Amino acid sequence: MSVSVTPTYGLCLLGDCLFHWDTTKRTEDTILPHLLSEHRIVIASMNTVYNMSLYLQYWRNKVHSLNLTEHLHGINVHKKDGGAPELYYMLNDTSEEDKTVRFRIYRETLERVLKQQQIERESKNMNIDCLFCPDKLTGNRFAVSEHLYNEHSFTLGHPDNLVYTAEFIENLRSKMARAECLYCDKTFRDYKTLREHMRKKLHKKLNPSNTEFDKYYIINYREFGKSWKTLSEDKDDNDVSDSRSGSPTEEAWSDWEGTAPEIKCLVCSVVYTKFTSIKLHMKSQHCIDLDSLCKDLSYYKQVKLVNYMRYLLADSHCPYCEEKTLPDISEHLLSHRHNTTLSHERYNDDRYLIPALDNDFLLCCLKDVEGEEVVVIPEDIT
């Protein structure tokens, strides 16, 4: 029996032009080839376009087929065969108007993402079908992630790094329903063949280089135009293994193998695998008493505190006296011995819920105000 599928069409950037919209792909993966092939229009610097639909909507009201040059920069592209050059048009953030539009969309997107993450943190009513078995997954994000890891050795990363979690899982389910491998993106003849491939090739994991998944990780909204990978490169911190980077990541991907995660000091590059050891180090070497600082704080307040301190200390700013650009922050802390607590008002900002350090296992070691340890989900990608 054949199934009739009604084509989905999208509105192009120009006038009333309609194009076939592949609903299995991201908006940009559908619109960009159409704009290039049909209208010779290129949208540059895609890393600063956080919502393609809103971006197109803005320019659709500005651009008309008869006056492209008014808003788009024209470029003559010479053919390899020596024929007459073709005129292409470009939208990029070199113009002040375009830059302003992109940044406004970024701010609006960031606000929505932070609100959504807050909703998901507080929600205990998730109801999702498991990707790999008939079980219905209920409760909060930790319960869902714990099932995927404990029962199927599959991890999305730490739940507090996720956003749009239910949509993420449905996205992965759709890929698998199309017999697409979650890791290598190859398509197989049926679902059974796909599962056998993922089992034999150890592809029951996510590809860290697949930007399709970036939307679902809060770190990708931390700075305008910078993804987790760019932020990791900017840090140039060889002490931190990034489980979404390239070739050296087979070990970083395999928290499943039982390798103890490293916990990095707030101040220096020293790492330990035990929470008690890193706390003792920070207290003796930097006069930072993490237990005292976190006393009576809820888990999320502790997360804000730790990220706040990491941000400031990374810039050689003292989180206690707020003295800035110190030549030696470690020496300053040791000599001044600021044995005080930090006012909650200093770090009471939702932006400090975004991890300051990729794969920061210190956040997983924090305890809630009742003293019970937070569930730890091994981190594969941020």
Stockholm file with secondary structure:
# STOCKHOLM 1.0

chainA/1-382         MSVSVTPTYGLCLLGDCLFHWDTTKRTEDTILPHLLSEHRIVIASMNTVYNMSLYLQYWRNKVHSLNLTEHLHGINVHKKDGGAPELYYMLNDTSEEDKTVRFRIYRETLERVLKQQQIERESKNMNIDCLFCPDKLTGNRFAVSEHLYNEHSFTLGHPDNLVYTAEFIENLRSKMARAECLYCDKTFRDYKTLREHMRKKLHKKLNPSNTEFDKYYIINYREFGKSWKTLSEDKDDNDVSDSRSGSPTEEAWSDWEGTAPEIKCLVCSVVYTKFTSIKLHMKSQHCIDLDSLCKDLSYYKQVKLVNYMRYLLADSHCPYCEEKTLPDISEHLLSHRHNTTLSHERYNDDRYLIPALDNDFLLCCLKDVEGEEVVVIPEDIT
#=GR chainA/1-382 SS CCCCCCCCEEECSSTTCEEECCTTSCHHHHHHHHHHHHHCEEECCGGGCSCHHHHHHHHHTTCCTTCGGGTSEEEEECCTTSCCCEEEEEECTTSHHHHHHHHHHHHHHHHHHHHHHHHHHHCCCEEEECSSSSCEEEESHHHHHHHHHHHHSCCCSCGGGBSSHHHHHHHHHHHHHTTBCTTTCCBCSSHHHHHHHHHHTTCCSCCTTCGGGGGGBGGGGSBTTBCHHHHHHHHTCTTSCCTTSSTTHHHHHCGGGTCCCCEECSSSSCEESSHHHHHHHHHHHHCCCHHHHHTTCCHHHHHHHHHHHHHHHHTTCCTTTCCCSCSCHHHHHHHHCCCCCCCHHHHCCGGGGSCSSTTCTHHHHCBCTTSCBCCCCCCSCC
#=GC SS_cons         CCCCCCCCEEECSSTTCEEECCTTSCHHHHHHHHHHHHHCEEECCGGGCSCHHHHHHHHHTTCCTTCGGGTSEEEEECCTTSCCCEEEEEECTTSHHHHHHHHHHHHHHHHHHHHHHHHHHHCCCEEEECSSSSCEEEESHHHHHHHHHHHHSCCCSCGGGBSSHHHHHHHHHHHHHTTBCTTTCCBCSSHHHHHHHHHHTTCCSCCTTCGGGGGGBGGGGSBTTBCHHHHHHHHTCTTSCCTTSSTTHHHHHCGGGTCCCCEECSSSSCEESSHHHHHHHHHHHHCCCHHHHHTTCCHHHHHHHHHHHHHHHHTTCCTTTCCCSCSCHHHHHHHHCCCCCCCHHHHCCGGGGSCSSTTCTHHHHCBCTTSCBCCCCCCSCC
//
